[in-house]
Amino acid sequence: MKQGLAAILVTVLPAMAWGSSDEAWEEFRAAVEQSCRALIEAPADAKVAVEVNPFGSESYGAALVTVGYEEGRDRMVCIYDKTAKRAELTAPFADAAAGE
């Protein structure tokens, strides 16, 4: 019985992990990036980088957001709700170098 269950899990789990097409994952990443960028308030000359986690978690997408200014940078996390298709942006992290 246990061997049968193990065989089923070995067969089914990889299929579940790869169930979404490459196109669907690309659409997901684009939706996360677009939703996160829409939340960023920065001057036009600021350098903005949005690094989307390729798959997120089961319920959420995630991206690291960096906004570079002449005097420094802000780093934030953007969380994207896969069900509601809405994003939220954290407050900037304190600069790690300032603590040294």
PyMOL CGO cylinders between C-alpha atoms (Angstrom):
from pymol import cmd
from pymol.cgo import CYLINDER

trace = [
    CYLINDER, 0.00, 0.00, 0.00, 2.73, 2.47, 0.98, 0.3, 1, 1, 1, 1, 1, 1,
    CYLINDER, 2.73, 2.47, 0.98, 4.72, 1.65, -2.15, 0.3, 1, 1, 1, 1, 1, 1,
    CYLINDER, 4.72, 1.65, -2.15, 1.65, 2.28, -4.30, 0.3, 1, 1, 1, 1, 1, 1,
    CYLINDER, 1.65, 2.28, -4.30, 1.07, 5.67, -2.67, 0.3, 1, 1, 1, 1, 1, 1,
    CYLINDER, 1.07, 5.67, -2.67, 4.74, 6.57, -3.09, 0.3, 1, 1, 1, 1, 1, 1,
    CYLINDER, 4.74, 6.57, -3.09, 4.60, 5.62, -6.76, 0.3, 1, 1, 1, 1, 1, 1,
    CYLINDER, 4.60, 5.62, -6.76, 1.56, 7.82, -7.30, 0.3, 1, 1, 1, 1, 1, 1,
    CYLINDER, 1.56, 7.82, -7.30, 3.20, 10.77, -5.54, 0.3, 1, 1, 1, 1, 1, 1,
    CYLINDER, 3.20, 10.77, -5.54, 6.41, 10.40, -7.53, 0.3, 1, 1, 1, 1, 1, 1,
    CYLINDER, 6.41, 10.40, -7.53, 4.37, 10.43, -10.73, 0.3, 1, 1, 1, 1, 1, 1,
    CYLINDER, 4.37, 10.43, -10.73, 1.88, 13.19, -9.88, 0.3, 1, 1, 1, 1, 1, 1,
    CYLINDER, 1.88, 13.19, -9.88, 3.93, 15.77, -7.97, 0.3, 1, 1, 1, 1, 1, 1,
    CYLINDER, 3.93, 15.77, -7.97, 6.32, 16.66, -10.81, 0.3, 1, 1, 1, 1, 1, 1,
    CYLINDER, 6.32, 16.66, -10.81, 3.35, 17.06, -13.16, 0.3, 1, 1, 1, 1, 1, 1,
    CYLINDER, 3.35, 17.06, -13.16, 1.68, 19.42, -10.68, 0.3, 1, 1, 1, 1, 1, 1,
    CYLINDER, 1.68, 19.42, -10.68, 4.86, 21.48, -10.34, 0.3, 1, 1, 1, 1, 1, 1,
    CYLINDER, 4.86, 21.48, -10.34, 5.14, 21.84, -14.10, 0.3, 1, 1, 1, 1, 1, 1,
    CYLINDER, 5.14, 21.84, -14.10, 1.39, 22.18, -14.74, 0.3, 1, 1, 1, 1, 1, 1,
    CYLINDER, 1.39, 22.18, -14.74, 1.61, 25.81, -15.81, 0.3, 1, 1, 1, 1, 1, 1,
    CYLINDER, 1.61, 25.81, -15.81, 2.98, 26.63, -19.23, 0.3, 1, 1, 1, 1, 1, 1,
    CYLINDER, 2.98, 26.63, -19.23, 6.02, 28.81, -19.82, 0.3, 1, 1, 1, 1, 1, 1,
    CYLINDER, 6.02, 28.81, -19.82, 3.67, 31.42, -21.29, 0.3, 1, 1, 1, 1, 1, 1,
    CYLINDER, 3.67, 31.42, -21.29, 1.53, 31.43, -18.14, 0.3, 1, 1, 1, 1, 1, 1,
    CYLINDER, 1.53, 31.43, -18.14, 4.61, 31.97, -15.95, 0.3, 1, 1, 1, 1, 1, 1,
    CYLINDER, 4.61, 31.97, -15.95, 5.77, 34.81, -18.21, 0.3, 1, 1, 1, 1, 1, 1,
    CYLINDER, 5.77, 34.81, -18.21, 2.32, 36.42, -17.93, 0.3, 1, 1, 1, 1, 1, 1,
    CYLINDER, 2.32, 36.42, -17.93, 2.46, 36.01, -14.15, 0.3, 1, 1, 1, 1, 1, 1,
    CYLINDER, 2.46, 36.01, -14.15, 5.90, 37.66, -13.93, 0.3, 1, 1, 1, 1, 1, 1,
    CYLINDER, 5.90, 37.66, -13.93, 4.77, 40.51, -16.18, 0.3, 1, 1, 1, 1, 1, 1,
    CYLINDER, 4.77, 40.51, -16.18, 1.66, 41.06, -14.03, 0.3, 1, 1, 1, 1, 1, 1,
    CYLINDER, 1.66, 41.06, -14.03, 3.76, 41.16, -10.86, 0.3, 1, 1, 1, 1, 1, 1,
    CYLINDER, 3.76, 41.16, -10.86, 6.23, 43.62, -12.37, 0.3, 1, 1, 1, 1, 1, 1,
    CYLINDER, 6.23, 43.62, -12.37, 3.53, 45.88, -13.80, 0.3, 1, 1, 1, 1, 1, 1,
    CYLINDER, 3.53, 45.88, -13.80, 1.51, 45.89, -10.56, 0.3, 1, 1, 1, 1, 1, 1,
    CYLINDER, 1.51, 45.89, -10.56, 4.60, 46.62, -8.47, 0.3, 1, 1, 1, 1, 1, 1,
    CYLINDER, 4.60, 46.62, -8.47, 5.88, 49.39, -10.75, 0.3, 1, 1, 1, 1, 1, 1,
    CYLINDER, 5.88, 49.39, -10.75, 2.47, 51.09, -10.57, 0.3, 1, 1, 1, 1, 1, 1,
    CYLINDER, 2.47, 51.09, -10.57, 2.95, 51.51, -6.79, 0.3, 1, 1, 1, 1, 1, 1,
    CYLINDER, 2.95, 51.51, -6.79, 6.39, 53.15, -6.95, 0.3, 1, 1, 1, 1, 1, 1,
    CYLINDER, 6.39, 53.15, -6.95, 6.49, 56.87, -6.28, 0.3, 1, 1, 1, 1, 1, 1,
    CYLINDER, 6.49, 56.87, -6.28, 9.83, 58.20, -7.45, 0.3, 1, 1, 1, 1, 1, 1,
    CYLINDER, 9.83, 58.20, -7.45, 11.20, 61.18, -9.37, 0.3, 1, 1, 1, 1, 1, 1,
    CYLINDER, 11.20, 61.18, -9.37, 11.53, 60.74, -13.12, 0.3, 1, 1, 1, 1, 1, 1,
    CYLINDER, 11.53, 60.74, -13.12, 15.35, 60.63, -12.90, 0.3, 1, 1, 1, 1, 1, 1,
    CYLINDER, 15.35, 60.63, -12.90, 15.40, 57.84, -10.27, 0.3, 1, 1, 1, 1, 1, 1,
    CYLINDER, 15.40, 57.84, -10.27, 16.66, 54.43, -11.34, 0.3, 1, 1, 1, 1, 1, 1,
    CYLINDER, 16.66, 54.43, -11.34, 14.01, 51.81, -10.62, 0.3, 1, 1, 1, 1, 1, 1,
    CYLINDER, 14.01, 51.81, -10.62, 14.67, 48.07, -10.63, 0.3, 1, 1, 1, 1, 1, 1,
    CYLINDER, 14.67, 48.07, -10.63, 11.98, 45.45, -10.05, 0.3, 1, 1, 1, 1, 1, 1,
    CYLINDER, 11.98, 45.45, -10.05, 13.37, 41.93, -9.62, 0.3, 1, 1, 1, 1, 1, 1,
    CYLINDER, 13.37, 41.93, -9.62, 10.46, 39.48, -9.76, 0.3, 1, 1, 1, 1, 1, 1,
    CYLINDER, 10.46, 39.48, -9.76, 10.80, 36.08, -8.09, 0.3, 1, 1, 1, 1, 1, 1,
    CYLINDER, 10.80, 36.08, -8.09, 10.16, 33.63, -10.95, 0.3, 1, 1, 1, 1, 1, 1,
    CYLINDER, 10.16, 33.63, -10.95, 7.35, 31.68, -9.27, 0.3, 1, 1, 1, 1, 1, 1,
    CYLINDER, 7.35, 31.68, -9.27, 6.54, 33.27, -5.90, 0.3, 1, 1, 1, 1, 1, 1,
    CYLINDER, 6.54, 33.27, -5.90, 4.85, 31.14, -3.28, 0.3, 1, 1, 1, 1, 1, 1,
    CYLINDER, 4.85, 31.14, -3.28, 1.64, 29.17, -3.56, 0.3, 1, 1, 1, 1, 1, 1,
    CYLINDER, 1.64, 29.17, -3.56, -0.48, 32.26, -2.86, 0.3, 1, 1, 1, 1, 1, 1,
    CYLINDER, -0.48, 32.26, -2.86, 1.76, 35.24, -3.57, 0.3, 1, 1, 1, 1, 1, 1,
    CYLINDER, 1.76, 35.24, -3.57, 4.16, 36.67, -6.09, 0.3, 1, 1, 1, 1, 1, 1,
    CYLINDER, 4.16, 36.67, -6.09, 7.10, 38.69, -4.79, 0.3, 1, 1, 1, 1, 1, 1,
    CYLINDER, 7.10, 38.69, -4.79, 9.56, 41.21, -6.12, 0.3, 1, 1, 1, 1, 1, 1,
    CYLINDER, 9.56, 41.21, -6.12, 12.51, 43.14, -4.76, 0.3, 1, 1, 1, 1, 1, 1,
    CYLINDER, 12.51, 43.14, -4.76, 12.17, 46.81, -5.63, 0.3, 1, 1, 1, 1, 1, 1,
    CYLINDER, 12.17, 46.81, -5.63, 15.13, 49.18, -5.62, 0.3, 1, 1, 1, 1, 1, 1,
    CYLINDER, 15.13, 49.18, -5.62, 14.81, 52.89, -6.27, 0.3, 1, 1, 1, 1, 1, 1,
    CYLINDER, 14.81, 52.89, -6.27, 18.13, 54.67, -6.75, 0.3, 1, 1, 1, 1, 1, 1,
    CYLINDER, 18.13, 54.67, -6.75, 18.44, 58.37, -6.03, 0.3, 1, 1, 1, 1, 1, 1,
    CYLINDER, 18.44, 58.37, -6.03, 21.43, 60.66, -6.29, 0.3, 1, 1, 1, 1, 1, 1,
    CYLINDER, 21.43, 60.66, -6.29, 21.83, 60.54, -2.50, 0.3, 1, 1, 1, 1, 1, 1,
    CYLINDER, 21.83, 60.54, -2.50, 21.19, 56.83, -1.99, 0.3, 1, 1, 1, 1, 1, 1,
    CYLINDER, 21.19, 56.83, -1.99, 18.61, 54.15, -2.58, 0.3, 1, 1, 1, 1, 1, 1,
    CYLINDER, 18.61, 54.15, -2.58, 15.47, 52.63, -1.14, 0.3, 1, 1, 1, 1, 1, 1,
    CYLINDER, 15.47, 52.63, -1.14, 14.87, 48.89, -1.05, 0.3, 1, 1, 1, 1, 1, 1,
    CYLINDER, 14.87, 48.89, -1.05, 11.37, 47.47, -0.65, 0.3, 1, 1, 1, 1, 1, 1,
    CYLINDER, 11.37, 47.47, -0.65, 9.45, 44.25, -1.13, 0.3, 1, 1, 1, 1, 1, 1,
    CYLINDER, 9.45, 44.25, -1.13, 6.40, 44.06, -3.34, 0.3, 1, 1, 1, 1, 1, 1,
    CYLINDER, 6.40, 44.06, -3.34, 3.87, 41.33, -2.54, 0.3, 1, 1, 1, 1, 1, 1,
    CYLINDER, 3.87, 41.33, -2.54, 1.37, 40.29, -5.23, 0.3, 1, 1, 1, 1, 1, 1,
    CYLINDER, 1.37, 40.29, -5.23, -1.78, 38.40, -4.28, 0.3, 1, 1, 1, 1, 1, 1,
    CYLINDER, -1.78, 38.40, -4.28, -2.25, 35.75, -6.99, 0.3, 1, 1, 1, 1, 1, 1,
    CYLINDER, -2.25, 35.75, -6.99, -5.98, 35.42, -6.30, 0.3, 1, 1, 1, 1, 1, 1,
    CYLINDER, -5.98, 35.42, -6.30, -6.95, 39.09, -5.97, 0.3, 1, 1, 1, 1, 1, 1,
    CYLINDER, -6.95, 39.09, -5.97, -4.36, 40.17, -8.59, 0.3, 1, 1, 1, 1, 1, 1,
    CYLINDER, -4.36, 40.17, -8.59, -3.33, 43.13, -6.38, 0.3, 1, 1, 1, 1, 1, 1,
    CYLINDER, -3.33, 43.13, -6.38, 0.06, 44.23, -5.15, 0.3, 1, 1, 1, 1, 1, 1,
    CYLINDER, 0.06, 44.23, -5.15, 1.26, 45.95, -1.99, 0.3, 1, 1, 1, 1, 1, 1,
    CYLINDER, 1.26, 45.95, -1.99, 4.60, 47.61, -1.39, 0.3, 1, 1, 1, 1, 1, 1,
    CYLINDER, 4.60, 47.61, -1.39, 6.42, 47.57, 1.96, 0.3, 1, 1, 1, 1, 1, 1,
    CYLINDER, 6.42, 47.57, 1.96, 8.03, 50.62, 3.47, 0.3, 1, 1, 1, 1, 1, 1,
    CYLINDER, 8.03, 50.62, 3.47, 11.72, 50.97, 2.56, 0.3, 1, 1, 1, 1, 1, 1,
    CYLINDER, 11.72, 50.97, 2.56, 14.20, 48.87, 4.54, 0.3, 1, 1, 1, 1, 1, 1,
    CYLINDER, 14.20, 48.87, 4.54, 16.70, 50.76, 6.66, 0.3, 1, 1, 1, 1, 1, 1,
    CYLINDER, 16.70, 50.76, 6.66, 20.04, 50.90, 4.88, 0.3, 1, 1, 1, 1, 1, 1,
    CYLINDER, 20.04, 50.90, 4.88, 22.13, 47.98, 6.09, 0.3, 1, 1, 1, 1, 1, 1,
    CYLINDER, 22.13, 47.98, 6.09, 25.34, 50.02, 5.72, 0.3, 1, 1, 1, 1, 1, 1,
    CYLINDER, 25.34, 50.02, 5.72, 24.02, 52.63, 8.18, 0.3, 1, 1, 1, 1, 1, 1,
    CYLINDER, 24.02, 52.63, 8.18, 24.18, 50.04, 10.97, 0.3, 1, 1, 1, 1, 1, 1,
    CYLINDER, 24.18, 50.04, 10.97, 27.92, 49.43, 10.59, 0.3, 1, 1, 1, 1, 1, 1,
]
cmd.load_cgo(trace, "trace")
